């Protein structure tokens, strides 16, 4: 089973931060499985990850494609009804906000995504262990953002990237509780502190 590429053209056509009709955790898991498939050392493992992603998305009547742009590859999640005989019927799409795009290649070292993800998850676990579930949940959202959007360790986040997370990604994708929302800025600081204690200042 090889990865299917998007035939709908190039350029950002669909929602880049919203998750369409999909729950945010489903989008995050689809991204994770896509990265694992790309990093897999053999075809059988890659196929298994893609099949797991297909089952996950089928439960919500969505399907996945990879769009190959000039500078990056993008995971595109479509409602199944947009696809006929393997082709996306662009002219039939009325509400493009139902589509979801996630870049797979960021400014960081995307080829090392699995190592970066493991690093960020270790930081999340430490934040949760030392500061509780609320800060842990927020740190996990921050790790998703830095890993999936920039393919970099979370402690390397710039001020602009932190602002993007707090003002754009977090409200749209994290589905926070009131307690989590009130604590998120402190949670990010805690995650950065933990990350820098491991690797040294990265910003």
N, C-alpha and C positions, 0 to 999 in steps of 0.2 A: 504494500500500500504506500504509494508515494504522496507527498504533499501536493494538494491541488492549489494552483495559483489563480489569483483573481483575474477575471477577464473584463472587468468593468472600467478599465482605464487607469490613469494615474492621478495623483493629487488627492488631497484630503477631501473626501466627499461626505463622510458620515461623522457622527458624533465622536469626538476624541476623548472627552472626559465623562460624558453621560454613558449610561449602560443600556440604553434602549429599553426593551421589555425584559431584560435579564436582571436578576439580582446581582449586586456588585460582587458577592462572593463567587458567583458562577463565572463572571468575567475574569476575576483574579485567578481562579483555578484553570480556566481555559488558557490564560497567558502562561501559567506555570507549566502546564502540560506541553504547551507549544515549545517553550524553552527547553524542557527536558527532551523532547523529541529531536530538537535541533542539536542538542549536546550528546545524544545517545551514541555509543561507540559501535553499535551494529544496527542493521536494518530491522531486525526483529523487535528490538527494544523501541526503536523509533515508531514502528507500526503500532505497537501496544499502546504507547502514549497517545498517538493520534486517534486510535480507536476509543480509548477512554474519553478523550475530549469529545469525540463525535457522539458518544452515548450521553455524556453530560449535557451537551447542547441540544440533542434531540429531545430530551425531556422537556425542553422549553420551546421546541419547534424552531430551533436555530441551526445554522451550519457554519463552518469556518472555511476561509480561504486565506492564502498568503498573497499579498500584492507586492510585487517587486518594483520599487521605485528606483530612480537613478542613484539615490544616496542611501536608501535604507529598505528593509523589508518590513511590511506592516501586516499584522494579524487583523483580518476583517471578519466580523461576525454578522451574518445575514439572517433575517427570518427565512425559513425554508420556502415560504410562498413566493419569494423573489426569484427563486432558482427554478428553471425549467430545462430539462435535458442537459443539466450540468452547466448551463449558462445563466448569468444574472441578467434579468430582463430590466435593464436600466430605465427604459421608457415607461415601464409600468409602475415604477416606484413613486408613490405620492408623498410619503412621509419618510424622508431620509434620516430623521432623528432616531428611527428604530434600528439603524445600523450602528455598529460599534467598531472603532478602529483603535488598535494599540500598536505603536511602533515597537519592533523587536530589536532594532539596532539603535542605541542611543549614543550620546557623545562619549560614553565610557567604553570599557572593554567588554562588549556583549558576548564574545566567545567564552569569557570566563564567568558567565552568568550563574552557573550552578554553584561555583565557589563563592561568588558574591552573595548569592541568596543564603547560603549556609552561614556566612559571616553575619549577615543582617539578622537572621533568625536567632542566632546565638545572643545577639544584643537584645532582641525582643525578650527572650527568655530571662535574661538577667534583669532587665527593667521590671518585668512582671514579678520576679522573685523578690526584688529589693523594694519595689514601690507599689505593688498591688495590681489587681486586674484592670482597673481603669486606665492606668498609665501603660500597662502592657498592651491593651487593645489599641490604644492610640499609636504606640510604637510599632505595632504590627501593620497598621495602615500606612505609617510613614515608610516602613520597610518595603511594603508593596509598591508604593509610589517610586521610591528611589531605585528599586530593583527592576521593575517592569518598564518604567519610563526613561530611566537614565542608565541602567545597567552599571550602577556604581554603589560602593559602600555608603550607607546612610550618613556616616559622619563626614563624608566629602561634600554634602549638600551646601550649595552657595546660599547667600541671603535671598537671592531671587527665587531659587528653587524652593526654599522653605516657605516663602510668601506664596508661591504657586500652590504648594501643598495645602497651606492653611486656608487660602481664599477660594481655590478652585477645586482641587481634587477632593479634599476632605469633606466639604459639605455635600458633594455630589455622589461620592462613592463609598464613604465609610459607614453611612447610616448610624451615626453615633447616638448614644443615649445623652440625656441632658448632662449627666455627670461627666461623661467622656468629652462632650463638647466644651464644657467649662474648663476642663483640665488640659486640653490638647496642646496649648502653647508650652505649658510646663512639661508635658510628656515629651515633646520634641526636644526640649533642652536636656531632659534626663537621658534620652536616647543618644543625643550628640555627646554628652559627657561620658556615657558608658563606652561609646565607640572610640572616642579619643583616648580614653584610659587604656584601651587595648592597642590602638595603632599609633597614638600620638596625634597632635593637631593636624587636621587634614584640610582645614578651610582657610 
